[in-house]
Amino acid sequence: MTSKTKASGSKRRMVGFVISDKNDKTIVVRVETLIKHPLLKKYIRRRKKFMAHDPENDSKIGDKVQIIEHRPLSARKKWHLNKVLERSV
């Protein structure tokens, strides 16, 4: 039995700030998440960098962007720029 409809899972989305746009069609986005410490019950800020594909070289350093999970485009680039939320001044 073959099914033409594939159950597509929702892709992960993250919001962060562009910290580098030096590479062609690639941006580096820093995403901050808050996690609660299990013992101290204190919130800790965790930061992680993601490389994302920016086909039109649209975003610049300091822009707030939304990235979406995508198929691997290189060894480290597995995210795609979805939209620019805020422009830097």
C-alpha positions in Angstrom: 0.0 0.0 0.0 1.6 3.3 -1.1 0.5 6.6 0.3 1.1 9.8 -1.7 0.6 12.0 1.4 3.6 12.1 3.6 3.2 13.1 7.2 5.5 16.1 7.4 6.7 17.0 10.8 6.9 20.6 11.8 10.3 22.2 11.3 12.1 23.8 14.2 12.2 27.6 14.3 14.5 29.8 16.3 14.9 33.5 16.8 18.3 35.1 17.2 20.7 37.9 16.2 23.1 37.9 13.3 26.6 38.1 14.6 28.5 37.5 11.3 27.6 37.9 7.6 31.1 37.7 6.1 30.6 34.5 4.2 28.7 34.6 0.9 25.1 33.5 1.3 25.7 32.4 4.9 25.0 34.1 8.2 25.9 33.1 11.8 23.0 33.5 14.2 23.4 33.5 18.0 20.3 32.0 19.7 19.7 32.5 23.4 17.6 30.2 25.5 16.6 30.3 29.1 16.7 27.1 31.1 15.8 26.6 34.8 18.5 25.1 37.0 17.1 21.9 38.5 18.5 22.4 42.0 18.9 26.2 42.4 15.6 27.1 40.5 17.5 29.9 38.9 17.3 30.7 35.2 20.5 30.3 33.2 21.0 31.9 29.8 22.4 29.5 27.2 23.8 30.7 23.9 24.5 28.7 20.8 25.6 29.7 17.3 24.0 28.4 14.1 25.0 28.8 10.5 22.1 29.6 8.2 21.7 30.0 4.5 20.8 33.5 3.3 20.4 33.2 -0.5 20.0 37.0 -1.2 22.6 38.2 1.4 19.6 40.1 2.9 20.5 40.3 6.6 23.3 42.3 8.2 25.1 42.2 11.6 22.7 43.0 14.5 19.5 42.0 12.7 16.9 40.0 14.6 16.1 37.0 12.4 14.0 33.8 12.4 15.7 30.7 11.1 14.1 27.4 10.1 15.4 23.9 10.1 16.4 22.7 6.6 18.2 19.9 4.8 22.0 20.0 5.2 23.6 22.3 2.8 27.2 21.8 4.1 28.9 20.2 7.0 27.7 22.9 9.5 24.9 24.7 7.6 21.5 23.0 8.4 19.3 26.1 8.8 17.7 28.5 6.4 16.8 32.2 6.9 13.0 32.4 7.2 12.5 36.2 7.7 14.1 39.3 9.1 12.1 40.4 12.2 14.0 43.6 13.0 16.7 45.6 11.2 19.7 46.9 13.1 20.1 50.7 13.3 
